[in-house]
């Protein structure tokens, strides 16, 4: 099983800023979008009815720009998970080259109380099964 989750698309006008390239905030939106798509694929409705993930930290490195009509591939994978936190990585690629990398620390919350909760074993099993060392 491929532990990387990939999603591809073409840059549209809504992603372009006044400098005629993709706005830096858009890269974060893309990172969150691919993380959500991956989580939907590996989790279950039962889990998602009880828990929700929220971002507590983003680390972003920009290497190159993307422009209108560029073909973009998002590649994400899970890192370490501990306590209430889980790390996720996203590479944003254009022409097979990383143009931006994002490391996000997510915190698991109880959906009813919206308070942090230690990651239960059923979720740790999912995260560790999909983790890349």
C-alpha positions in Angstrom: 0.0 0.0 0.0 1.3 3.4 -0.9 1.4 5.5 2.3 1.6 8.7 0.3 -1.7 10.3 -0.6 -1.7 12.3 -3.9 -4.0 14.8 -5.4 -3.5 16.7 -8.7 -5.2 19.7 -10.3 -4.5 22.7 -12.5 -4.0 26.2 -11.0 -7.1 28.4 -11.7 -7.5 32.2 -11.6 -8.8 32.2 -8.0 -5.3 31.2 -6.8 -3.5 34.0 -8.5 -2.6 37.2 -6.7 -1.6 40.7 -7.9 2.0 39.5 -8.6 0.5 37.0 -11.2 1.5 33.9 -9.2 -0.1 31.7 -6.6 -0.6 33.5 -3.4 1.3 32.2 -0.4 -1.9 31.6 1.6 -3.2 29.4 -1.2 -0.4 26.9 -0.6 -1.7 26.5 3.0 -5.3 26.0 1.7 -3.9 23.3 -0.6 -2.1 21.6 2.3 -5.3 21.6 4.4 -7.4 20.4 1.4 -5.1 17.4 0.7 -4.9 16.6 4.4 -8.7 16.5 4.6 -9.0 14.3 1.6 -6.4 11.9 3.0 -8.1 11.7 6.4 -11.5 11.1 4.8 -10.0 8.1 2.9 -8.3 6.5 6.0 -10.8 7.3 8.8 -14.4 6.4 9.3 -17.7 8.1 9.9 -17.8 6.7 13.4 -14.4 8.4 14.3 -15.4 11.6 12.5 -18.6 11.9 14.5 -16.7 11.8 17.8 -13.4 13.7 16.9 -12.1 16.6 14.9 -8.6 17.7 14.0 -7.5 21.4 14.3 -4.3 23.0 13.2 -2.0 24.3 16.0 1.1 25.0 13.9 2.2 25.3 10.2 5.8 25.4 9.0 6.0 26.5 5.4 9.0 26.6 3.1 8.6 28.2 -0.3 11.1 27.2 -3.1 9.5 28.3 -6.3 6.3 29.9 -7.7 3.3 28.4 -9.4 1.3 30.2 -12.0 -2.0 30.1 -13.8 -2.6 26.8 -15.6 0.3 25.0 -13.9 -0.3 21.3 -13.2 0.2 20.8 -9.5 0.5 17.6 -7.5 0.0 17.5 -3.7 1.7 14.7 -1.9 1.0 14.1 1.8 2.0 11.7 4.5 1.7 11.3 8.2 4.7 11.7 10.6 4.8 11.2 14.4 1.7 11.1 16.5 1.8 11.5 20.3 -0.5 12.7 23.1 -3.0 15.0 21.4 -0.9 15.8 18.4 -0.1 14.4 15.0 2.3 15.7 12.4 1.5 15.8 8.7 3.7 16.7 5.8 2.7 18.0 2.4 4.9 18.6 -0.7 3.5 20.7 -3.4 5.1 19.8 -6.7 5.2 21.3 -10.2 6.8 19.3 -13.0 7.9 16.7 -10.4 9.8 19.4 -8.4 8.9 20.5 -4.9 8.0 24.1 -5.0 6.6 24.3 -1.4 6.8 22.0 1.6 4.5 22.2 4.6 4.7 20.6 8.0 1.5 20.9 10.0 0.9 19.9 13.6 -2.7 18.9 14.2 -4.4 18.5 17.6 -7.3 16.1 18.1 -10.4 17.5 19.8 -13.5 15.8 21.2 -16.2 17.1 18.8 -18.7 17.8 21.5 -16.6 19.6 24.1 -14.1 21.0 21.5 -11.3 20.2 24.1 -8.1 18.4 23.3 -8.2 14.6 23.8 -5.3 12.1 23.8 -5.3 10.2 20.5 -7.1 6.9 21.2 -5.6 3.6 20.1 -8.1 3.2 17.2 -6.9 6.4 15.7 -3.2 5.8 16.6 -3.5 2.5 14.7 -4.8 4.3 11.6 -2.1 7.0 11.9 0.7 4.5 12.5 -0.4 2.3 9.7 -0.2 5.3 7.3 2.9 6.8 8.9 6.2 7.2 6.9 9.3 7.2 9.0 
